[in-house]
């Protein structure tokens, strides 16, 4: 038991260092209004007329349908030869919520996506891609995001350990 405690303390220390190194508080992320207007003006001056864009895209991508979060998730589950039950149980997700996720019209919250990332033991590129399908990304302005990202990078996928790291850093846990 002492060895486990020592390993956790080391992991916790590494997480704290990771947060210190990577955390960007709010003031460092904001642009002033003048900068935003200049960027908008620049983008508007470089934009193609909408009809040109529509013509080009319809010729290049006539049958393109973007992949949904649900399709991306179930492709990952299939690629790992896992069952839906094994994934939602490991992720601590209710069967009814998982059934909603199965539909193409449902987009889960970020914490739910985090739990699925951990349950599937995704690599960092896979985790980033799955987050993008749900409309999210890892944020350097969120300590919770940084803890989860660190755990993915270092392959610490146990939800109980991740929650303990979050709790130890006074952050909300990924609810079961």
N, C-alpha and C positions, 0 to 999 in steps of 0.2 A: 504494500500500500504506500509506503514511503517513496518508492521509485516512481509510482504513478503521480504522486503529489509533486515531486521534484520535476517531472516531465511537464506537468501542467503549468507549474510556476515558470518554467523556461519558455513554454509556448506563450503564456500570458505576457511575459517580458518582451518577447519577439513581436507580439501583436502591438504592444504599446509603442515600441520603436518604429514599427511600420506606420502606425497612425501619425506619430510625430513627423516622420519623414514625408508622408504623402498628403496629409490633411491640408486642405485649402479653405480657410474660413470665408464666409460670405463677402467681406470687403474686397478680397483679392479677385473675386469672380465678376464683379459688376463693371459695366461700362457706363460712362456718363452719357447723357442724352445726345450731346453734340456728336460724339463718336458714333452712336447708333444711327443718327440721321445721315452722317457722311457715308456709312456703310450701306444704308438703304439706297441713297442716291447713286452710289457706285454700282450697286447690283441692278438697279432699274435701268441705268444707262447701258449695261452690258446685256440685258435680257433680250431674247428673241421674241418677236410677236407671237402671241399665243397660238394663232392659226398655224404658223410655221412649226412650232413645237408639236402640235397635234398631228400634223401631216407626217412629220419625221417619225414620231413614235408609232403611229398606226402602221407605217410601212415596216419599221424595224421589229416591232413587237406585236404582230397581229393577234397572237393567241396567248400573250403573256398574262398570267394571273398570279399576283403576288401570293407567296406561301403564307398561310395563316399561322398564328402561334400554335394552334392546336395541331396542325399538320407537322410543323417543325418538331413539336414535343413528341408526337407519336412516331415520327421517323427516328428520333433518338432512342426511344424505348425499343422499337423494333430492331434497330442496329445493335443494341446491347443484348438482344434476346431476353428481355425482361417481360414480366407480366404487368398489366396495369395495376393489379392488386398489390404486387410487391412494391411498385413505385409509390402509390399513394399511401401505403402503410409506412414505408420508410420516410416519406416526406411529412408524415403526420397530417395528411389531408383527408378530410371526410369524403366518403364515397360519393355523396351527393354533389359536393363541390367538384370532385374529379369528373363526374358525369357532365357538369356544366362546361368544364374546361374542354371536354371532348367536342363540343359543338364549335363550329367556326365563328359563331357570333359572340363568344364570350372571351374577354381578355382578363386574366387574373391580375391581382395586385402584385406589387414588386416583391413583397415578403413571400408570397406564394411561389413566385418564380424562383426566389432564392432557395426555398425548401426543395423545389424540384431539381434545381442545379445540384444541390448537395446529394439528394437521393440518387440521381443518375451518375454522380461522381464525374461531372463534366470537366474537361480541360478549360483553361481560361478562355481560349478563343471560342470554344463551344458555348461557354457560359455567356460571353458577351453577345454572341449571335442569338441565343435564346432570349436574352433580355431585350435585344433589339426587336425581335418579333412581337414582343409584348409592349413595345414602345418605351422601354427603359434603357438605362445604361448604368454602369458603376459610376457613382459620383464621388469626386475627391472632396466634396463639401459635406459628405455624410460619413460619420465615423462608423455607423452600422454597415454601410456599403463597403468601407475599407476593411472591416473585420471579415466580412464574408469573402471579399476578393482575396484577402491574405490566405484564408482557409482553402480557397480553391487553388490558389497558386502553390500552396504547400501540401495539397492533397489531404487536408484534415476535413473529411466529409461527414463525420459523426455529428448529427444535429444536436445531440445533448452537449457535446464538447463546444460546438459553435455557440450554443445558447449560454453556456457557462462563461465563455470568453466575452460575450456581449454583456451579460449580467455583471461580470467583474469590472467592466469598463463603464458601468452605469448607463448602459444602453438598453433599449427594449429588446426582449428576446423575440425570436421567430416563433410565434404562437403555434401550439399543437392543435 
